[in-house]
Amino acid sequence: MDINYTAILPEIMLSLVGICIMLLIPFVPRERQTHLGYLALAGIVLAFFGVAMGWGQTDLAFSEMIFQDDFGQFSKIFFLFVSTVILLISMNYLEQEKLFQGEFFVLLLFATVGMLFMATSADLIMTFLGLEVLSISTYILAGFKERERKSSEAAWKYFLLGAFSTAFLLYGIAFVYGATGSTKYLQIAEAIQASPDYSLILFVGLGLMMVGFGFKVALAPFHAWTPDVYEGAPIPITALLAVASKGAALLALVRILYQVFPDLSQQWQAILWPMAVMTMAIGNIAALTQSNIKRMLAYSSIAHAGYLLVGLTAHNPLATQGILFYLVAYAFMTLGALIVVQIVGRREEQHTTIEDYNGIGYRYPFLGIALSVFLISLAGIPATAGFMGKLFVFSAAVQSQMYGLVVIALVTSAIGLYYYLRVIVSMYMGEFKTEKIPITISMPLRIILTLLVLGTLYLGILPGSLLNLAEEAASF
């Protein structure tokens, strides 16, 4: 067996640290268990070193179960970065909500392990295992505030609908195995190339797998769970679902469609085209009527999944490059916006309506400027990361002559301007309400927000460095 532990070194490190935290939890006083987050952070730092050791290597490991390539390494860095930010804001959140449970950090680390496996998997069974590790962890995390009805409801909805989507994915894998005789990516691709007469079983398998991934990415018509779960889950977990979980499923789908089923591109493009239109339209139109900012950002995340799907549908080298760039840009602006929501929401997230943001632009200039930058970027206004991300994925669609899809994407983006700017107008033109509990910003959150603002602007003005890395990763 071609064992190469370097290929899974980050996953090993995260798993070992997660196990160590589990063993330490019984010996750490309950009120100090949030300090275990520092040990989880050390595990993520070690995982970054593990990725650095494997950068630039191209190989298959563990009997062709794991890819080791630049696409996988880029994806790992992305997930580790997102997990780092979520871990840091979680420590503040758990202290604020008096949730002294070290299990939170264990579940977060194992969710990250699942994401890493999904991005580097070279076998459908390994992809499924990675998805399950991620899903089981996030099911529990979504309901972590067990005493709150909304949180428990979010966990149950996510679990029940997630179980159905998992069944679709597993049936799809079974059908693909029945049609090709293998679950390994490269062998499936070879079997499809060797047989020009594609069987109905293969198409059914591909369709079922796309349903399973469509749920995780929150693509229409599999998006119904998103607003309720995002609203009910703790804010750090909303960030995890909106950025990391979505990104893991999307990158796994990129690998599968581009590496395993390139010969069936006409068939899956015909499915993705209307899904992209529905996702962009439903996400943006539904967001117009939301009064709760978490629900608004939930529908916004659905719309952005549609924009990413535009790049995926294009199926060319620029598309992969654009998707990777867009995911990083989306992470900066969405994480930043949700951190502001956490700060303004305060204890028990009591202030999450758009009216609660009236006048805070003047009362708290730092928060007003930060949230304005993130919302402007989400809207796709020039000189921000969001604009450059949309530019690259839309350019990929133009390159593939999908002009109608690009026009629809531009129209839906224009609709999105309204609900993003509505929050900014509320912050600077709304009447400020007297506060019972003033907003406080801890120094770690202030530093993280500053870095995310600078990153959002940097990628919008000087995107070249990230674009070059994305180009190398896209060469898979």
C-alpha positions as CSV (number, residue, x, y, z in Angstrom):
1,M,0.0,0.0,0.0
2,D,1.3,3.4,-1.0
3,I,1.2,4.9,2.5
4,N,2.2,8.6,2.6
5,Y,1.4,10.2,5.9
6,T,2.5,13.6,4.6
7,A,-0.7,13.6,2.5
8,I,-2.9,13.5,5.6
9,L,-0.5,15.1,8.2
10,P,-2.9,18.1,8.9
11,E,-5.8,15.7,9.5
12,I,-3.7,13.6,11.8
13,M,-2.6,16.6,13.8
14,L,-6.1,18.0,14.2
15,S,-7.5,14.6,15.2
16,L,-4.8,14.0,17.8
17,V,-5.4,17.5,19.3
18,G,-9.1,16.9,19.3
19,I,-8.6,13.6,21.2
20,C,-6.3,15.3,23.7
21,I,-9.0,17.9,24.4
22,M,-11.6,15.2,24.9
23,L,-9.3,13.5,27.5
24,L,-8.6,16.8,29.3
25,I,-12.2,18.0,29.6
26,P,-13.1,15.9,32.7
27,F,-10.0,17.4,34.5
28,V,-10.6,21.1,33.6
29,P,-13.0,23.1,35.8
30,R,-16.1,23.9,33.9
31,E,-15.7,27.7,34.0
32,R,-12.2,27.4,32.5
33,Q,-13.0,25.0,29.6
34,T,-13.1,27.8,27.1
35,H,-9.3,28.0,27.7
36,L,-9.1,24.7,25.8
37,G,-9.6,26.8,22.7
38,Y,-6.0,27.8,22.9
39,L,-5.0,24.1,22.6
40,A,-7.3,23.8,19.6
41,L,-5.7,26.8,18.1
42,A,-2.2,25.2,18.6
43,G,-3.6,22.2,16.7
44,I,-4.6,24.3,13.8
45,V,-1.2,26.0,13.7
46,L,0.5,22.6,13.6
47,A,-1.9,21.6,10.8
48,F,-0.7,24.7,8.8
49,F,2.8,23.4,9.1
50,G,1.6,20.0,7.9
51,V,0.2,21.7,4.8
52,A,3.4,23.6,4.2
53,M,5.4,20.3,4.2
54,G,3.2,18.9,1.5
55,W,3.0,22.0,-0.7
56,G,4.1,21.5,-4.3
57,Q,3.9,17.7,-4.1
58,T,1.7,15.8,-6.6
59,D,0.9,12.2,-5.6
60,L,-1.8,9.7,-4.8
61,A,-1.7,8.1,-1.4
62,F,-3.4,5.2,0.5
63,S,-4.3,3.1,-2.5
64,E,-5.5,6.1,-4.6
65,M,-7.9,7.3,-1.9
66,I,-6.2,10.7,-1.3
67,F,-5.0,13.3,-3.7
68,Q,-1.9,15.3,-2.8
69,D,-1.9,18.3,-5.2
70,D,-1.9,22.1,-5.1
71,F,-5.7,22.2,-5.3
72,G,-5.9,20.1,-2.2
73,Q,-3.3,22.2,-0.4
74,F,-5.0,25.5,-1.4
75,S,-8.3,24.1,-0.1
76,K,-6.7,23.0,3.2
77,I,-5.2,26.4,3.8
78,F,-8.6,28.0,3.1
79,F,-10.4,25.7,5.6
80,L,-7.7,26.1,8.3
81,F,-7.9,29.9,7.9
82,V,-11.7,29.9,8.3
83,S,-11.5,27.5,11.3
84,T,-9.0,29.7,12.9
85,V,-11.2,32.8,12.7
86,I,-14.3,30.8,13.9
87,L,-12.3,29.3,16.8
88,L,-11.2,32.8,17.9
89,I,-14.6,34.3,17.8
90,S,-16.1,31.2,19.4
91,M,-14.0,31.7,22.5
92,N,-15.4,35.1,23.0
93,Y,-18.9,33.9,22.2
94,L,-18.8,31.0,24.6
95,E,-17.7,33.3,27.4
96,Q,-20.4,35.8,26.6
97,E,-23.1,33.1,26.5
98,K,-21.8,31.3,29.6
99,L,-21.4,28.0,27.6
100,F,-18.4,26.5,29.3
101,Q,-18.2,23.3,27.3
102,G,-14.9,22.2,25.9
103,E,-16.7,19.7,23.5
104,F,-17.3,22.7,21.3
105,F,-13.7,22.8,20.2
106,V,-13.5,19.1,19.7
107,L,-16.4,19.2,17.3
108,L,-15.0,22.2,15.5
109,L,-11.7,20.4,15.0
110,F,-13.3,17.2,13.7
111,A,-15.6,19.3,11.4
112,T,-12.4,20.7,10.0
113,V,-10.9,17.2,9.5
114,G,-14.0,16.3,7.5
115,M,-13.6,19.3,5.3
116,L,-9.9,18.5,4.6
117,F,-10.8,15.0,3.6
118,M,-13.5,16.2,1.2
119,A,-11.1,18.5,-0.6
120,T,-8.4,15.9,-1.1
121,S,-10.5,12.8,-1.6
122,A,-9.7,10.6,-4.6
123,D,-12.5,8.1,-3.9
124,L,-16.2,8.5,-3.5
125,I,-16.2,6.5,-0.3
126,M,-13.6,8.8,1.2
127,T,-15.6,11.8,0.1
128,F,-18.7,10.3,1.8
129,L,-16.7,9.7,5.0
130,G,-15.4,13.2,5.0
131,L,-18.9,14.6,4.5
132,E,-20.2,12.5,7.4
133,V,-17.5,13.6,9.8
134,L,-18.3,17.2,8.9
135,S,-22.1,16.7,9.0
136,I,-22.3,14.9,12.4
137,S,-20.1,17.6,14.0
138,T,-22.2,20.4,12.6
139,Y,-25.5,18.8,13.5
140,I,-24.4,18.9,17.1
141,L,-22.9,22.4,16.9
142,A,-26.0,23.9,15.3
143,G,-28.0,22.9,18.5
144,F,-25.2,23.7,21.0
145,K,-27.4,26.3,22.8
146,E,-29.7,23.4,23.8
147,R,-31.8,25.5,26.2
148,E,-33.0,27.8,23.4
149,R,-35.9,26.5,21.3
150,K,-34.5,28.1,18.0
151,S,-31.2,26.4,18.4
152,S,-32.7,23.0,19.1
153,E,-35.1,23.5,16.2
154,A,-32.2,24.4,13.9
155,A,-30.3,21.3,14.9
156,W,-33.3,19.0,14.3
157,K,-34.1,20.5,10.9
158,Y,-30.5,20.3,9.8
159,F,-30.2,16.7,11.0
160,L,-33.4,15.4,9.4
161,L,-32.9,17.2,6.0
162,G,-29.2,16.3,6.1
163,A,-30.0,12.7,6.6
164,F,-32.2,12.7,3.5
165,S,-29.5,14.4,1.4
166,T,-26.9,11.9,2.7
167,A,-29.1,9.1,1.5
168,F,-29.3,10.7,-2.0
169,L,-25.6,11.0,-2.1
170,L,-25.0,7.4,-1.0
171,Y,-27.5,6.1,-3.5
172,G,-25.8,8.1,-6.2
173,I,-22.4,6.6,-5.3
174,A,-23.9,3.2,-5.4
175,F,-25.4,3.8,-8.9
176,V,-22.0,5.2,-10.2
177,Y,-20.3,2.1,-8.8
178,G,-22.8,-0.1,-10.5
179,A,-22.2,1.6,-13.8
180,T,-18.4,1.8,-13.7
181,G,-17.3,-0.9,-11.3
182,S,-15.2,1.5,-9.1
183,T,-15.5,4.3,-6.6
184,K,-12.1,5.8,-7.3
185,Y,-12.1,9.0,-9.3
186,L,-9.5,8.2,-11.9
187,Q,-10.9,4.7,-12.5
188,I,-14.4,6.0,-13.0
189,A,-13.2,8.6,-15.4
190,E,-11.3,5.9,-17.4
191,A,-14.4,3.7,-17.4
192,I,-16.5,6.5,-18.8
193,Q,-13.9,7.3,-21.5
194,A,-13.7,3.7,-22.5
195,S,-17.5,3.4,-23.0
196,P,-18.9,6.0,-25.2
197,D,-22.5,4.6,-24.7
198,Y,-23.3,6.0,-21.3
199,S,-25.8,4.0,-19.3
200,L,-28.9,5.4,-17.6
201,I,-27.6,4.1,-14.3
202,L,-24.6,6.4,-14.6
203,F,-26.8,9.5,-15.2
204,V,-29.1,8.6,-12.3
205,G,-26.1,8.2,-10.1
206,L,-24.6,11.6,-11.1
207,G,-28.0,13.3,-10.6
208,L,-28.4,11.8,-7.1
209,M,-25.0,12.9,-6.1
210,M,-25.7,16.4,-7.3
211,V,-28.8,16.5,-5.1
212,G,-26.7,15.5,-2.1
213,F,-24.1,18.1,-2.7
214,G,-26.8,20.7,-3.6
215,F,-28.1,20.4,-0.1
216,K,-24.7,21.1,1.5
217,V,-24.0,24.1,-0.8
218,A,-27.6,25.4,-0.2
219,L,-28.5,25.4,-3.9
220,A,-32.1,25.9,-5.0
221,P,-34.4,23.9,-4.7
222,F,-32.5,22.3,-1.8
223,H,-32.0,25.5,0.2
224,A,-35.1,25.5,2.4
225,W,-33.2,24.6,5.6
226,T,-30.7,27.4,5.3
227,P,-32.5,30.5,6.8
228,D,-34.0,28.6,9.8
229,V,-30.7,26.8,10.6
230,Y,-28.6,29.9,10.2
231,E,-30.9,32.0,12.4
232,G,-31.1,29.4,15.1
233,A,-27.5,28.2,15.3
234,P,-24.9,30.1,17.4
235,I,-23.3,32.8,15.3
236,P,-19.9,31.1,15.0
237,I,-21.6,28.0,13.7
238,T,-23.6,30.1,11.3
239,A,-20.3,31.3,10.0
240,L,-19.0,27.7,9.8
241,L,-22.0,26.5,7.8
242,A,-22.1,29.6,5.6
243,V,-18.4,29.6,4.7
244,A,-16.6,26.4,5.5
245,S,-19.2,23.7,5.1
246,K,-20.5,25.3,1.9
247,G,-17.0,25.6,0.6
248,A,-16.1,21.9,1.4
249,A,-19.1,20.6,-0.5
250,L,-18.5,22.9,-3.5
251,L,-14.8,22.1,-3.8
252,A,-15.6,18.3,-3.6
253,L,-18.2,18.9,-6.3
254,V,-15.6,20.7,-8.4
255,R,-13.2,17.7,-8.2
256,I,-16.0,15.2,-9.0
257,L,-17.4,17.1,-12.0
258,Y,-14.1,18.3,-13.5
259,Q,-12.0,15.2,-12.8
260,V,-14.5,12.3,-12.8
261,F,-17.2,13.4,-15.2
262,P,-15.7,15.9,-17.7
263,D,-17.0,13.8,-20.6
264,L,-20.5,14.3,-19.3
265,S,-20.1,18.1,-19.0
266,Q,-23.0,18.8,-21.4
267,Q,-25.4,16.8,-19.2
268,W,-24.4,18.3,-15.9
269,Q,-24.2,21.8,-17.3
270,A,-27.8,21.4,-18.4
271,I,-28.7,20.7,-14.8
272,L,-26.5,23.3,-13.2
273,W,-27.6,26.2,-15.5
274,P,-31.2,26.4,-14.2
275,M,-30.1,25.6,-10.6
276,A,-27.8,28.6,-10.8
277,V,-30.6,30.8,-12.0
278,M,-33.0,29.6,-9.3
279,T,-30.4,29.9,-6.6
280,M,-29.4,33.5,-7.5
281,A,-33.0,34.6,-8.0
282,I,-34.5,33.0,-4.8
283,G,-31.6,34.1,-2.6
284,N,-31.7,37.7,-3.6
285,I,-35.5,38.1,-3.8
286,A,-36.1,36.4,-0.5
287,A,-33.5,38.5,1.2
288,L,-35.4,41.7,0.3
289,T,-38.2,41.1,2.8
290,Q,-36.1,39.9,5.8
291,S,-36.0,42.0,9.0
292,N,-33.6,39.7,10.9
293,I,-30.1,40.3,9.7
294,K,-29.0,36.6,10.3
295,R,-31.9,35.5,8.0
296,M,-30.9,38.2,5.5
297,L,-27.3,36.9,5.4
298,A,-28.6,33.4,5.1
299,Y,-30.5,34.2,1.9
300,S,-27.4,36.2,0.8
301,S,-25.3,33.1,1.2
302,I,-27.8,31.2,-1.0
303,A,-27.4,34.0,-3.7
304,H,-23.6,33.7,-3.5
305,A,-23.8,30.0,-3.9
306,G,-25.6,30.8,-7.1
307,Y,-22.7,33.0,-8.2
308,L,-20.2,30.3,-7.5
309,L,-22.4,27.9,-9.4
310,V,-22.1,30.2,-12.4
311,G,-18.3,29.6,-12.4
312,L,-18.8,25.8,-11.9
313,T,-21.2,25.7,-14.9
314,A,-18.6,27.4,-17.1
315,H,-16.2,24.5,-16.9
316,N,-12.9,26.0,-18.0
317,P,-9.6,26.7,-16.3
318,L,-10.6,30.3,-15.5
319,A,-13.7,28.9,-13.8
320,T,-11.7,26.9,-11.3
321,Q,-9.4,29.8,-10.6
322,G,-12.4,32.2,-10.2
323,I,-14.2,29.8,-7.8
324,L,-11.1,29.5,-5.6
325,F,-10.7,33.3,-5.5
326,Y,-14.4,33.9,-4.9
327,L,-14.4,31.5,-2.0
328,V,-11.6,33.3,-0.2
329,A,-13.2,36.7,-0.9
330,Y,-16.6,35.3,0.3
331,A,-14.9,34.1,3.5
332,F,-13.4,37.5,4.3
333,M,-16.7,39.4,3.9
334,T,-19.1,36.9,5.3
335,L,-17.0,36.1,8.4
336,G,-16.5,39.8,9.0
337,A,-20.2,40.6,8.7
338,L,-21.2,37.8,11.1
339,I,-18.6,38.9,13.6
340,V,-20.3,42.4,13.6
341,V,-23.6,40.6,14.1
342,Q,-22.2,38.8,17.1
343,I,-20.9,42.0,18.6
344,V,-24.1,43.9,18.1
345,G,-26.3,41.0,19.1
346,R,-24.7,40.8,22.6
347,R,-25.8,38.2,25.1
348,E,-28.4,35.6,23.8
349,E,-28.3,37.4,20.4
350,Q,-31.2,39.7,21.5
351,H,-30.4,42.4,18.9
352,T,-30.4,40.8,15.5
353,T,-33.1,42.8,13.7
354,I,-32.1,45.5,11.1
355,E,-33.7,48.1,13.4
356,D,-31.2,47.3,16.0
357,Y,-28.5,48.7,13.7
358,N,-30.2,52.2,13.6
359,G,-27.6,54.8,14.3
360,I,-24.7,52.6,15.3
361,G,-22.6,54.0,12.4
362,Y,-22.2,57.2,14.4
363,R,-22.4,55.7,17.9
364,Y,-19.8,53.0,17.1
365,P,-17.8,54.2,14.1
366,F,-15.5,51.2,14.0
367,L,-18.4,48.8,13.7
368,G,-20.2,51.0,11.2
369,I,-17.2,51.2,8.9
370,A,-16.3,47.5,9.1
371,L,-19.9,46.3,8.4
372,S,-20.2,48.8,5.6
373,V,-17.1,47.5,3.9
374,F,-18.3,43.9,4.2
375,L,-21.8,44.7,2.9
376,I,-20.4,46.7,0.0
377,S,-18.1,43.8,-0.9
378,L,-21.0,41.3,-0.7
379,A,-22.9,43.6,-3.0
380,G,-20.1,43.4,-5.5
381,I,-19.1,47.1,-5.6
382,P,-15.7,47.9,-7.2
383,A,-12.5,48.1,-5.1
384,T,-13.6,45.2,-2.9
385,A,-13.0,41.5,-2.9
386,G,-16.6,40.7,-3.8
387,F,-16.4,42.7,-7.0
388,M,-13.2,40.9,-8.2
389,G,-14.7,37.5,-7.3
390,K,-17.8,38.1,-9.3
391,L,-15.7,39.5,-12.2
392,F,-13.7,36.3,-12.4
393,V,-16.6,33.8,-12.3
394,F,-18.7,35.9,-14.7
395,S,-15.7,36.2,-17.0
396,A,-15.4,32.4,-17.0
397,A,-19.0,32.1,-18.0
398,V,-18.5,34.6,-20.8
399,Q,-15.5,32.6,-22.0
400,S,-17.8,29.6,-22.3
401,Q,-20.4,31.8,-24.1
402,M,-23.0,31.5,-21.4
403,Y,-24.2,35.1,-22.0
404,G,-27.7,34.6,-20.8
405,L,-26.5,33.2,-17.5
406,V,-24.2,36.2,-17.0
407,V,-27.0,38.6,-17.7
408,I,-29.2,37.0,-15.1
409,A,-26.4,37.0,-12.6
410,L,-25.9,40.7,-13.2
411,V,-29.6,41.5,-12.8
412,T,-29.8,39.5,-9.5
413,S,-26.6,41.2,-8.2
414,A,-28.4,44.5,-8.8
415,I,-31.3,43.3,-6.7
416,G,-28.9,42.4,-4.0
417,L,-27.7,46.0,-3.8
418,Y,-31.0,47.0,-2.1
419,Y,-30.9,44.9,1.0
420,Y,-27.2,45.4,1.6
421,L,-27.5,49.1,1.3
422,R,-30.6,49.1,3.5
423,V,-28.5,48.0,6.4
424,I,-25.9,50.8,5.7
425,V,-28.7,53.4,5.5
426,S,-30.1,52.1,8.8
427,M,-26.7,52.5,10.4
428,Y,-26.1,56.1,9.3
429,M,-29.6,57.5,8.9
430,G,-31.7,55.5,11.4
431,E,-32.6,56.9,14.8
432,F,-30.4,55.5,17.5
433,K,-32.2,53.7,20.3
434,T,-31.2,54.0,23.9
435,E,-29.2,50.9,25.0
436,K,-29.8,48.9,28.1
437,I,-26.6,47.1,27.5
438,P,-23.9,49.0,25.6
439,I,-21.9,47.3,22.9
440,T,-18.4,46.3,23.9
441,I,-15.7,45.1,21.5
442,S,-12.9,42.9,22.9
443,M,-9.4,43.5,21.6
444,P,-9.1,40.1,19.8
445,L,-12.4,40.8,17.9
446,R,-11.2,44.3,17.0
447,I,-8.0,42.9,15.6
448,I,-9.8,40.2,13.6
449,L,-12.3,42.7,12.2
450,T,-9.5,45.0,11.2
451,L,-7.6,42.2,9.4
452,L,-10.7,41.1,7.6
453,V,-11.5,44.7,6.5
454,L,-8.0,45.1,5.2
455,G,-8.1,41.7,3.4
456,T,-11.4,42.6,1.8
457,L,-10.0,45.8,0.4
458,Y,-6.6,44.3,-0.5
459,L,-8.2,41.6,-2.6
460,G,-10.4,44.1,-4.3
461,I,-7.5,46.4,-5.2
462,L,-4.5,44.0,-5.6
463,P,-5.9,40.5,-6.3
464,G,-2.8,39.3,-8.2
465,S,-1.1,37.3,-5.5
466,L,-4.1,35.3,-4.5
467,L,-5.0,34.9,-8.2
468,N,-1.6,33.4,-9.0
469,L,-2.0,30.9,-6.1
470,A,-5.5,30.0,-7.4
471,E,-4.1,29.6,-10.9
472,E,-1.5,27.1,-9.6
473,A,-4.2,25.2,-7.6
474,A,-6.6,25.2,-10.6
475,S,-4.1,23.3,-12.7
476,F,-5.2,20.0,-11.2
